[in-house]
Amino acid sequence: MEACYSQDKFNVSSYRVTFLVIISFQAFAGMWINAFVVSVLCIGFVKKKTINSNEKILLFLGCSRFWFLCFIWVYYFLEIIYPLCFNVHPIPELSAAFQSFFHSSNLWVSACLCIFYCIKIANFRYIFFIYLKAKIDRMVPWLLLGSVLLSLVISILSYNFIDETHGNNSTKFWKFDLRTDQQFFLLFFISGLEFATAFLAVNLSALPLLFSLWRHKRKMQTNSEKTLSMDANIKAIKSVLAFLVIYTINFTCLVLTLIYVMKNESHLVFLLLAFQYAFPALHSLILIFSNPKLEKALLKTLHCVKGKVCMR
């Protein structure tokens, strides 16, 4: 009996350490990528003394993703290596609040970026769409402010929930009973509604944008135009399509996480979380290679690093 218990305990511990290794790799890779985006945009702002709407969203998105991955790594490192620290008030409350805030910011600012690209790039002749195209640059600060406020609401709810349940239950969110905890059910309902709304906004923006880009590509092919504009158009189609695919996978993982949390399937939750935490790095890479300024800076940086390594 003791041997079986020790073996089970060892398997659980090894599983958690493996999860920590995976999360560490994803977190540090994602932090490096997003720190690179932020640094390039900040250097450009210092040189030119100006920043456009697209760069404002990318800067905000890069910062939110950097801190999201940073807090995620710190949380799981402490939860796996030093779990007793979560018995100290207000560490679990603040941890839940910060994670919720930056996770929500990541979702909403990604959706804002997709909406911005749709309005700015797509070519439709509807009066309302033309009006939005003329006003979108002024709307960007309000979209970002709305993302912050919505994320703040989610973070406050998370803080209050952990604060009220701390001491009575485990602080791990998959250990609560939805049938007896109405506040936890409310938090799950609002989180699910948030995920669904952001996903709907992305689809309502990405699909018309893809349609517009594809129609423009077919028009250029009909006119036998083989120009840099057509190459840029194809590259934009691939970027939007890749974003839509990984955002859909991320949304699916979010929904499955909520479902398996209800069933107390912690191992499956860990696996789904690992897929989710790959999203910030993958999407940021797509943004880098679809932005000439960021792509040029990345290639220049890699060339410098390669040169230094070769010199050694």
C-alpha positions as CSV (number, residue, x, y, z in Angstrom):
1,M,0.0,0.0,0.0
2,E,2.7,2.5,0.9
3,A,4.7,1.6,-2.2
4,C,1.7,2.3,-4.4
5,Y,1.1,5.6,-2.6
6,S,4.7,6.6,-3.0
7,Q,4.6,5.7,-6.7
8,D,1.5,7.8,-7.3
9,K,3.0,10.7,-5.5
10,F,6.1,10.4,-7.6
11,N,4.1,10.3,-10.8
12,V,2.1,13.4,-9.8
13,S,5.3,15.3,-8.8
14,S,7.1,14.3,-12.0
15,Y,4.0,15.4,-14.0
16,R,4.0,18.8,-12.3
17,V,7.7,19.3,-12.8
18,T,7.3,18.4,-16.5
19,F,4.5,20.9,-16.8
20,L,6.7,23.6,-15.1
21,V,9.5,22.9,-17.6
22,I,7.1,23.3,-20.5
23,I,5.6,26.5,-19.1
24,S,9.0,27.9,-18.4
25,F,10.1,27.4,-22.0
26,Q,6.9,28.9,-23.3
27,A,7.0,31.8,-20.9
28,F,10.6,32.8,-21.5
29,A,10.3,32.4,-25.3
30,G,7.0,34.5,-25.3
31,M,8.5,37.2,-23.0
32,W,11.6,37.5,-25.2
33,I,9.4,37.8,-28.4
34,N,7.1,40.4,-26.9
35,A,9.9,42.3,-25.2
36,F,11.5,42.5,-28.7
37,V,8.3,43.9,-30.2
38,V,7.9,46.5,-27.4
39,S,11.6,47.6,-27.6
40,V,11.5,48.0,-31.4
41,L,8.3,50.1,-31.2
42,C,9.7,52.2,-28.3
43,I,13.0,52.9,-30.1
44,G,11.0,53.9,-33.2
45,F,8.9,56.2,-31.1
46,V,12.0,57.9,-29.5
47,K,13.5,58.4,-33.0
48,K,10.4,59.7,-34.8
49,K,8.6,61.3,-31.8
50,T,5.4,59.8,-33.2
51,I,3.5,56.5,-33.1
52,N,0.6,55.4,-35.3
53,S,-2.6,53.6,-34.3
54,N,-1.3,50.2,-35.3
55,E,1.8,50.6,-33.3
56,K,-0.2,51.7,-30.3
57,I,-2.2,48.5,-30.3
58,L,1.0,46.4,-30.9
59,L,2.8,48.2,-28.0
60,F,-0.1,47.6,-25.6
61,L,-0.5,44.0,-26.7
62,G,3.2,43.3,-26.3
63,C,3.3,44.8,-22.8
64,S,0.2,42.9,-21.7
65,R,1.5,39.6,-23.0
66,F,5.0,40.1,-21.5
67,W,3.5,40.7,-18.0
68,F,0.9,37.9,-18.5
69,L,3.6,35.3,-19.2
70,C,5.8,36.7,-16.4
71,F,3.0,36.3,-13.8
72,I,2.0,32.9,-15.2
73,W,5.6,31.6,-14.8
74,V,6.0,33.1,-11.3
75,Y,2.6,31.6,-10.2
76,Y,3.3,28.1,-11.4
77,F,6.9,28.2,-10.1
78,L,5.7,29.1,-6.6
79,E,2.7,26.8,-6.8
80,I,4.8,23.8,-7.7
81,I,8.1,24.5,-5.9
82,Y,6.8,26.6,-2.9
83,P,3.1,25.8,-2.5
84,L,2.9,26.9,1.1
85,C,3.4,30.6,0.1
86,F,-0.2,30.5,-1.2
87,N,-1.4,30.2,2.4
88,V,-0.2,33.7,3.0
89,H,-2.6,36.6,2.5
90,P,-2.9,38.3,-0.1
91,I,-0.6,36.3,-2.4
92,P,-3.3,34.0,-3.9
93,E,-5.7,36.9,-4.3
94,L,-3.2,39.1,-6.1
95,S,-1.9,36.3,-8.2
96,A,-5.5,35.5,-9.4
97,A,-6.2,39.2,-10.0
98,F,-3.0,39.8,-12.1
99,Q,-3.4,36.7,-14.1
100,S,-7.0,37.5,-14.9
101,F,-6.3,41.1,-15.8
102,F,-3.4,40.3,-18.2
103,H,-5.1,37.2,-19.7
104,S,-8.2,39.2,-20.4
105,S,-6.1,42.1,-21.8
106,N,-4.4,39.6,-24.1
107,L,-7.7,38.4,-25.5
108,W,-9.4,41.8,-25.9
109,V,-6.4,43.7,-27.4
110,S,-5.9,40.8,-29.9
111,A,-9.5,41.3,-30.9
112,C,-9.0,45.0,-31.1
113,L,-6.1,44.5,-33.4
114,C,-8.1,42.3,-35.7
115,I,-11.0,44.8,-35.7
116,F,-8.5,47.6,-36.6
117,Y,-7.0,45.6,-39.4
118,C,-10.4,44.8,-40.8
119,I,-11.6,48.4,-40.8
120,K,-8.2,49.8,-42.0
121,I,-7.4,47.3,-44.8
122,A,-10.7,45.8,-46.0
123,N,-12.3,47.5,-48.9
124,F,-16.1,47.7,-48.6
125,R,-18.4,50.5,-49.9
126,Y,-21.0,50.4,-47.2
127,I,-21.6,53.9,-45.7
128,F,-21.1,52.8,-42.1
129,F,-17.9,51.0,-43.0
130,I,-16.5,54.1,-44.7
131,Y,-17.4,56.1,-41.6
132,L,-15.6,53.7,-39.4
133,K,-12.5,53.8,-41.7
134,A,-12.4,57.6,-41.3
135,K,-12.8,57.4,-37.5
136,I,-10.8,54.3,-36.6
137,D,-7.6,56.1,-35.6
138,R,-9.5,58.2,-33.1
139,M,-11.3,55.1,-31.8
140,V,-8.2,53.1,-31.0
141,P,-7.5,54.8,-27.6
142,W,-11.1,54.1,-26.6
143,L,-10.9,50.5,-27.7
144,L,-7.8,50.1,-25.6
145,L,-9.4,51.8,-22.6
146,G,-12.5,49.5,-23.0
147,S,-10.2,46.5,-23.0
148,V,-8.5,47.7,-19.8
149,L,-11.9,48.3,-18.0
150,L,-13.3,44.9,-19.0
151,S,-10.1,43.2,-17.8
152,L,-10.2,45.2,-14.6
153,V,-13.8,43.9,-13.9
154,I,-12.6,40.3,-14.4
155,S,-9.6,40.8,-12.2
156,I,-11.7,42.3,-9.4
157,L,-14.1,39.4,-9.5
158,S,-11.2,36.9,-9.4
159,Y,-9.7,38.7,-6.4
160,N,-13.0,38.8,-4.5
161,F,-13.6,35.1,-5.2
162,I,-10.2,33.9,-4.0
163,D,-10.4,36.3,-1.0
164,E,-13.7,34.9,0.2
165,T,-12.8,31.2,-0.4
166,H,-9.2,31.4,0.9
167,G,-8.9,29.5,4.1
168,N,-12.0,27.4,3.5
169,N,-10.9,25.7,0.3
170,S,-7.8,25.0,-1.7
171,T,-6.8,28.1,-3.8
172,K,-6.4,25.9,-6.9
173,F,-9.4,26.7,-9.1
174,W,-10.1,23.1,-10.2
175,K,-10.8,22.1,-6.6
176,F,-14.1,24.1,-6.2
177,D,-17.6,22.7,-6.5
178,L,-19.7,24.6,-8.9
179,R,-22.9,23.1,-7.5
180,T,-22.3,24.7,-4.1
181,D,-20.4,27.9,-4.9
182,Q,-22.6,30.4,-6.6
183,Q,-19.9,33.0,-6.9
184,F,-17.6,30.6,-8.6
185,F,-20.4,29.8,-11.1
186,L,-20.9,33.5,-11.7
187,L,-17.1,34.0,-12.3
188,F,-17.2,31.0,-14.8
189,F,-20.2,32.4,-16.5
190,I,-18.7,35.9,-17.0
191,S,-15.4,34.4,-18.1
192,G,-17.1,32.2,-20.6
193,L,-19.2,35.1,-21.9
194,E,-16.0,37.2,-22.2
195,F,-14.2,34.4,-24.2
196,A,-17.2,34.0,-26.5
197,T,-17.6,37.7,-27.1
198,A,-13.9,38.2,-28.0
199,F,-14.0,35.1,-30.3
200,L,-17.1,36.5,-32.0
201,A,-15.4,39.9,-32.5
202,V,-12.4,38.2,-34.0
203,N,-14.4,36.2,-36.4
204,L,-16.6,39.1,-37.5
205,S,-13.5,41.0,-38.3
206,A,-11.2,38.3,-39.7
207,L,-13.6,36.7,-42.0
208,P,-14.7,39.9,-43.9
209,L,-11.0,40.9,-44.0
210,L,-10.1,37.6,-45.6
211,F,-12.9,37.9,-48.1
212,S,-11.8,41.5,-49.0
213,L,-8.1,40.4,-49.4
214,W,-9.1,37.3,-51.4
215,R,-11.3,39.4,-53.7
216,H,-8.5,41.9,-54.3
217,K,-6.1,39.1,-55.0
218,R,-8.5,37.5,-57.6
219,K,-8.9,41.0,-59.2
220,M,-5.2,41.4,-59.6
221,Q,-4.8,37.9,-61.0
222,T,-7.6,38.6,-63.6
223,N,-5.7,41.7,-64.6
224,S,-2.5,39.7,-64.8
225,E,-0.8,41.9,-62.3
226,K,2.3,40.4,-60.7
227,T,3.5,43.1,-58.4
228,L,4.9,43.7,-54.9
229,S,1.3,44.7,-54.0
230,M,0.0,41.2,-54.9
231,D,2.8,39.5,-52.9
232,A,1.9,41.7,-49.9
233,N,-1.7,40.8,-50.3
234,I,-1.0,37.1,-50.3
235,K,1.2,37.6,-47.2
236,A,-1.6,39.4,-45.5
237,I,-4.0,36.6,-46.3
238,K,-1.7,34.0,-44.8
239,S,-1.1,36.1,-41.7
240,V,-4.8,36.7,-41.0
241,L,-5.7,33.1,-41.7
242,A,-2.9,31.9,-39.3
243,F,-4.1,34.2,-36.6
244,L,-7.7,33.0,-37.0
245,V,-6.6,29.4,-36.8
246,I,-4.5,29.8,-33.6
247,Y,-7.2,32.1,-32.0
248,T,-9.8,29.4,-32.7
249,I,-7.5,26.7,-31.1
250,N,-7.0,29.0,-28.2
251,F,-10.7,29.6,-27.7
252,T,-11.4,25.9,-27.9
253,C,-8.8,25.2,-25.2
254,L,-10.4,28.0,-23.1
255,V,-13.8,26.4,-23.3
256,L,-12.5,22.9,-22.7
257,T,-10.6,24.2,-19.7
258,L,-13.8,25.5,-18.2
259,I,-15.5,22.1,-18.9
260,Y,-12.7,20.0,-17.4
261,V,-12.4,22.3,-14.4
262,M,-16.1,21.5,-13.6
263,K,-15.2,17.8,-13.8
264,N,-12.1,18.2,-11.6
265,E,-9.8,16.8,-14.4
266,S,-6.7,18.6,-13.3
267,H,-4.3,16.7,-15.6
268,L,-6.3,17.6,-18.7
269,V,-6.5,21.2,-17.4
270,F,-2.7,21.3,-17.2
271,L,-2.4,20.1,-20.8
272,L,-5.0,22.6,-22.1
273,L,-3.2,25.4,-20.2
274,A,0.1,24.5,-21.9
275,F,-1.6,24.9,-25.3
276,Q,-3.1,28.2,-24.2
277,Y,0.2,29.7,-23.0
278,A,1.7,29.0,-26.5
279,F,-0.8,31.5,-28.1
280,P,0.9,34.8,-27.0
281,A,4.3,33.7,-28.5
282,L,2.9,32.3,-31.7
283,H,0.6,35.2,-32.5
284,S,3.4,37.7,-31.7
285,L,5.7,35.8,-34.2
286,I,2.9,36.1,-36.8
287,L,2.7,39.8,-36.1
288,I,6.5,40.2,-36.4
289,F,6.7,38.5,-39.8
290,S,3.7,40.3,-41.1
291,N,5.1,43.8,-40.2
292,P,8.0,44.9,-42.4
293,K,9.5,47.1,-39.6
294,L,9.5,44.4,-37.0
295,E,10.6,41.7,-39.4
296,K,13.6,43.8,-40.6
297,A,14.6,44.5,-37.0
298,L,14.4,40.8,-36.1
299,L,16.5,39.7,-39.1
300,K,19.0,42.4,-38.2
301,T,19.1,41.3,-34.6
302,L,19.6,37.6,-35.6
303,H,22.3,38.6,-38.0
304,C,24.2,40.5,-35.3
305,V,23.8,37.6,-32.9
306,K,25.0,35.1,-35.5
307,G,28.0,37.3,-36.3
308,K,29.0,37.5,-32.6
309,V,28.7,33.7,-32.2
310,C,30.8,33.1,-35.3
311,M,33.5,35.5,-34.0
312,R,33.8,33.4,-30.8
